[in-house]
Amino acid sequence: MGEFTMFNQGDRAPNNGTYIEAGVNSFHMGIENPKKVKLHKGEQFPENTNHERKWIRMPK
């Protein structure tokens, strides 16, 4: 089984890394100044800017 790639606020980070907000249509329109957070494995994701956004891990 694979690991989830999109996370909601309150979910726990599966790995250490930098995560960024992504929108439902972000691949079409992009998000200006998305929130970025550095989390350690097991830390909770913070609140999103709006209810339609999710957290994804930034590419290296």
Secondary structure, DSSP 4 states (H G I P E B T S, - for coil): ----S-B-TTPBPSSSEEEEEE-TTHHHH--SS--EEEE-TTPBP---SSTT-EEEEPP-
